């Protein structure tokens, strides 16, 4: 593989080009971290920014060595090792910090790891007989870096939502250490091919880390958006979003219906068994309604114990009465509570507000005539008194 590369580039050119790629990814990460910190003021982005700056300094030294054709480009200096290890630790701390707050135990763990960096670097220097610091005498640092990688994996991987990506990043980092070890053990640190392989592995590592942070940004955006359109307790859509979506579908002239549900005797349940039990019932009821309408429309919390379902008539055989009855029977069987339901279907020229009002009045009729039943507004139209709440 490397013979073909050498036809176009020298080893120094490949090293410099790979390091430039490193710097490009690092620049993106620094800009991203700075921008996010200005918006969210999270310490995780400060750690990311500083770790990338530290690693960028190392990459600049490599490019400088290549440009000057400096024979020390194969030398693993103590300072450069400290930079690389410190950057790796800070990036891992930043990844964990994006998902979890640090407790005292976790702070102590990483503090010990950081303190081990200068200690192992000094030990490697002591093992150098003439005061020089080459890869062949740096085995304490290599072993310590492997230990850091394994400990970070054990402590961080189970706590984040991107275990697969993080595992790939750790594997790439261990691949970097493996190429260093092979280069030291068999080639006395003089193999250009292994040096280039190491740089490519570092490139893969930083690319994966970039994706981890980018994915976390997307997760945060989705969480923020989701919280703005859903009810915090039940997870159903809130009233404002439901009206937006219902108006969107009705504007297309689609045939739709609204099912209005109200848990029977909910106030008494709150008073006699407490809010926790009542909330559990409400959550179970919400889940059942969401399950029943998921293939046909949306479910939302209208307020208190009131839940509405908005269904589209996608199939000719679909009838809101069937869905409403399925909801009623399941709630009675699975929760021990009952529910009163009313529904109404949209007619030409009618607004969503009017449709919801009709479904609510049908539900009210179910309440007044015994509860735990389903009522169609069209069946009682003209025989009910409009609700004053509207």
C-alpha positions in Angstrom: 0.0 0.0 0.0 2.7 2.4 1.0 4.8 1.7 -2.2 2.0 3.2 -4.3 1.8 6.2 -2.0 5.5 6.8 -2.3 5.3 7.0 -6.1 3.4 10.3 -5.6 4.6 11.5 -2.2 7.6 11.2 0.0 7.1 9.9 3.6 7.5 13.5 4.9 4.8 14.6 2.5 2.4 12.0 3.7 3.1 12.8 7.3 2.6 16.5 6.7 -0.6 15.9 4.7 -2.1 13.6 7.4 -1.2 16.1 10.1 -2.9 18.9 8.1 -6.0 16.7 7.9 -5.7 16.4 11.7 -5.6 20.2 12.0 -8.6 20.7 9.8 -10.7 18.4 11.9 -9.4 20.1 15.0 -10.2 23.5 13.7 -13.8 22.4 13.1 -14.0 21.0 16.6 -12.5 24.1 18.2 -15.0 26.4 16.4 -17.9 24.1 17.3 -16.8 23.9 21.0 -16.4 27.7 21.2 -19.7 28.4 19.6 -21.6 25.9 21.8 -19.9 27.2 24.9 -21.1 30.8 24.1 -24.6 29.4 23.8 -24.8 26.9 26.6 -21.9 27.8 29.0 -21.2 24.1 29.5 -17.7 23.2 30.9 -17.7 20.2 28.6 -17.1 22.5 25.6 -14.3 24.3 27.4 -12.6 20.9 28.0 -13.1 20.0 24.3 -11.7 23.3 23.1 -8.6 23.1 25.3 -7.9 19.4 24.5 -8.1 20.1 20.8 -5.8 23.1 21.2 -3.3 20.9 23.0 -3.4 18.3 20.3 -3.1 20.9 17.6 0.2 22.1 19.1 1.5 18.5 18.7 0.3 18.4 15.1 2.1 21.7 14.4 5.3 20.3 15.7 5.0 17.3 13.5 4.4 19.5 10.4 7.4 21.6 11.4 9.6 18.5 11.6 8.4 17.3 8.2 9.0 20.7 6.6 12.5 20.9 8.0 13.2 17.2 7.2 14.1 16.9 10.9 15.3 13.4 11.8 13.7 13.9 15.2 10.3 13.3 13.7 10.5 9.7 14.8 11.4 10.7 18.3 8.6 10.5 20.9 9.5 13.3 23.2 8.3 13.5 26.8 6.5 16.8 26.2 4.8 15.5 23.1 3.6 12.4 24.9 2.3 14.5 27.8 0.4 16.6 25.2 -1.2 13.6 23.6 -2.2 11.9 26.8 -3.5 15.0 28.4 -5.6 15.8 25.3 -7.0 12.2 25.2 -8.0 12.4 28.9 -9.6 15.9 28.5 -11.6 14.7 25.5 -12.9 11.7 27.4 -13.8 13.9 30.4 -15.6 16.2 28.0 -17.6 13.4 26.4 -18.7 12.1 29.8 -19.5 15.6 31.0 -21.9 16.0 28.1 -24.0 13.2 29.4 -23.4 13.1 33.2 -22.6 15.5 36.0 -19.4 14.7 37.8 -19.6 13.3 41.3 -16.8 13.2 43.8 -15.8 9.7 43.0 -15.5 10.4 39.3 -13.5 13.6 39.9 -11.1 11.6 42.1 -10.7 8.9 39.4 -9.7 11.3 36.6 -7.6 13.4 38.9 -5.5 10.4 39.6 -5.2 9.6 35.9 -4.1 13.2 35.2 -1.4 13.0 37.9 -0.1 9.8 36.4 0.8 11.5 33.1 3.8 13.5 34.4 4.9 10.7 36.7 5.1 8.1 33.9 6.7 10.7 31.6 9.4 11.2 34.2 9.9 7.5 34.7 10.4 7.1 30.9 13.1 9.8 31.0 14.9 8.0 33.8 15.0 4.9 31.7 16.8 6.8 28.9 20.5 6.0 29.5 21.9 9.2 27.8 19.1 11.6 28.6 17.6 11.3 25.1 14.0 10.2 24.9 13.1 7.8 22.1 10.2 5.5 21.7 12.2 2.4 22.7 12.5 3.7 26.2 9.0 5.0 26.4 7.3 1.8 27.4 5.9 3.1 30.7 4.0 5.8 28.8 2.7 3.3 26.2 1.5 0.9 29.0 -0.1 3.8 30.9 -1.9 5.1 27.8 -3.4 1.6 27.3 -4.5 1.6 31.0 -6.1 5.0 30.5 -8.0 3.9 27.4 -9.3 0.8 29.1 -10.4 2.7 32.3 -12.0 5.4 30.2 -14.0 2.8 28.3 -15.1 1.1 31.5 -16.1 4.3 33.2 -17.6 6.2 30.3 -19.1 3.8 27.7 -22.0 2.6 30.0 -23.0 6.2 30.8 -23.4 7.6 27.3 -25.9 7.0 24.5 -23.2 6.5 21.9 -21.5 3.3 23.1 -20.8 2.0 19.6 -19.1 5.2 18.4 -17.2 5.5 21.6 -16.0 1.9 21.4 -14.8 2.6 17.9 -12.9 5.7 19.1 -11.2 3.7 21.9 -10.3 0.9 19.4 -8.7 3.6 17.1 -6.8 5.0 20.0 -5.5 1.5 21.0 -4.6 1.0 17.4 -2.4 4.1 17.6 -0.6 2.6 20.7 -0.3 -0.7 18.9 1.5 0.8 16.0 3.9 2.6 18.4 4.5 -0.6 20.3 5.3 -2.6 17.1 7.5 0.1 15.8 9.4 0.2 19.0 9.7 -3.6 19.5 10.7 -4.7 16.0 11.9 -1.6 14.2 13.4 0.5 17.0 11.0 3.3 16.2 12.4 3.8 12.7 9.6 2.4 10.5 8.1 5.2 8.3 5.2 3.0 7.3 4.1 2.4 10.9 4.6 6.1 11.6 2.2 6.9 8.8 -0.2 4.2 10.0 -0.2 5.8 13.4 -1.1 9.1 12.0 -4.0 7.6 10.0 -5.3 6.0 13.1 -5.1 9.3 14.9 -7.1 10.8 12.0 -9.7 8.1 12.4 -9.8 8.7 16.2 -10.5 12.4 15.9 -13.0 11.9 13.1 -15.0 9.5 15.4 -14.7 12.0 18.3 -16.1 14.8 16.1 -19.1 12.6 15.2 -19.7 11.8 18.9 -19.9 15.5 19.7 -22.0 16.3 16.6 -24.4 13.5 17.5 -24.7 14.9 21.0 -25.6 18.3 19.6 -28.4 16.7 17.5 -29.6 14.8 20.6 -29.8 18.1 22.6 -31.6 19.8 19.8 -34.1 17.0 19.5 -34.6 17.0 23.3 -35.2 20.7 23.3 -37.7 20.5 20.5 -39.4 17.5 22.0 -39.9 19.2 25.3 -41.4 22.3 23.6 -44.2 20.2 22.0 -44.9 17.5 24.5 -46.4 17.3 28.0 -43.7 16.5 30.6 -45.7 14.0 32.6 -47.5 11.8 29.9 -45.2 12.4 27.0 -48.2 13.2 24.8 -48.2 16.3 22.5 -49.3 19.5 24.2 -52.5 21.4 23.2 -50.7 24.0 21.1 -48.9 21.5 18.9 -52.0 19.4 18.5 -53.9 22.4 17.1 -51.0 23.1 14.8 -51.0 19.6 13.4 -54.8 19.3 13.2 -55.0 22.6 11.3 -52.3 21.3 9.0 -54.2 18.2 8.0 -57.6 19.8 7.7 -56.2 22.5 5.4 -55.5 19.6 3.0 -59.2 18.7 3.0 -58.6 15.3 4.6 -61.4 13.5 6.5 -60.6 13.5 10.2 -62.2 13.0 13.6 -61.4 14.1 17.1 -61.8 11.7 20.1 -62.1 13.5 23.4 -61.3 11.5 26.6 -61.8 12.3 30.2 -60.8 10.0 33.1 -63.8 9.3 35.4 -63.6 10.4 39.0 -60.1 11.6 38.7 -60.4 14.3 41.3 -61.6 11.7 43.8 -58.7 9.5 42.9 -56.3 12.4 43.6 -58.0 13.2 46.9 -58.2 9.6 48.2 -55.0 7.9 46.9 -52.7 10.9 46.3 -51.1 12.6 43.3 -48.5 9.8 42.7 -51.2 7.1 42.2 -53.3 9.5 40.1 -50.3 10.4 38.0 -49.6 6.7 37.4 -53.1 6.2 36.2 -52.9 9.2 33.9 -49.6 8.0 32.4 -51.1 4.5 31.8 -54.2 6.0 30.2 -52.0 8.2 28.0 -50.0 5.3 26.8 -53.0 3.2 25.9 -54.5 6.1 23.9 -51.2 6.7 22.2 -50.9 3.0 21.3 -54.5 2.9 19.8 -54.2 6.0 17.6 -50.5 5.7 16.7 -51.2 4.2 13.2 -54.0 6.7 12.5 -53.1 10.0 14.1 -51.9 11.9 17.2 -52.6 11.9 20.9 -52.3 15.0 23.1 -53.0 16.1 26.6 -55.7 18.8 26.5 -55.4 19.7 30.2 -55.7 18.0 33.5 -57.1 14.5 33.0 -58.4 15.4 29.5 -56.8 13.7 26.5 -57.7 14.1 22.9 -56.9 11.9 19.9 -56.8 13.2 16.4 -57.3 10.5 13.7 -57.2 10.5 10.0 -59.6 8.2 8.0 -56.8 6.5 6.0 -58.8 3.4 5.5 -62.4 3.1 4.4 -63.2 0.6 7.2 -61.7 2.8 9.8 -64.3 4.4 12.1 -63.5 6.6 15.1 -66.2 4.7 17.1 -64.1 1.5 16.9 -60.9 3.3 18.1 -62.8 5.0 20.9 -64.3 1.7 22.1 -60.9 0.0 22.0 -59.5 2.8 24.1 -62.4 2.6 26.6 -62.3 -1.2 27.0 -58.5 -1.3 27.3 -58.4 1.4 30.0 -61.1 -0.4 32.0 -59.3 -3.7 31.8 -55.7 -2.6 32.3 -55.9 0.4 34.7 -58.9 -0.4 36.9 -60.2 3.1 36.1 -62.9 4.1 33.6 -63.0 6.8 31.0 -65.8 8.8 29.3 -65.3 9.4 25.6 -66.9 11.6 23.0 -66.0 11.9 19.3 -67.0 14.0 16.3 -66.0 13.9 12.6 -65.1 17.0 10.6 -67.7 18.3 8.1 -67.0 20.8 5.3 -66.5 24.4 6.4 -65.9 23.5 10.0 -62.9 24.6 12.0 -60.8 22.5 14.3 -62.0 24.5 17.3 -65.6 23.7 16.5 -64.7 20.0 15.9 -62.9 19.8 19.3 -65.9 21.6 21.0 -68.3 19.0 19.5 -66.1 16.1 20.7 -65.9 17.7 24.2 -69.7 18.0 24.3 -70.1 14.4 23.3 -67.7 13.4 26.1 -69.8 15.5 28.5 -72.9 13.7 27.4 -71.1 10.4 28.3 -70.4 11.8 31.7 -74.0 12.8 32.3 -75.4 9.5 31.2 -73.5 7.1 33.3 -69.8 7.5 32.5 -67.5 4.7 31.0 -69.1 5.0 27.6 -68.5 6.3 24.1 -70.8 9.0 22.5 -70.9 10.3 19.0 -71.7 14.0 18.7 -73.8 13.5 15.5 -76.0 11.1 17.5 -76.9 13.7 20.1 -76.7 16.9 18.0 -79.6 19.2 18.9 -80.3 17.4 22.2 -77.5 18.9 24.3 -76.7 22.3 25.8 -73.5 23.9 24.5 -70.8 24.0 27.2 -70.1 27.4 28.7 -66.4 26.8 28.8 -66.4 27.5 25.1 
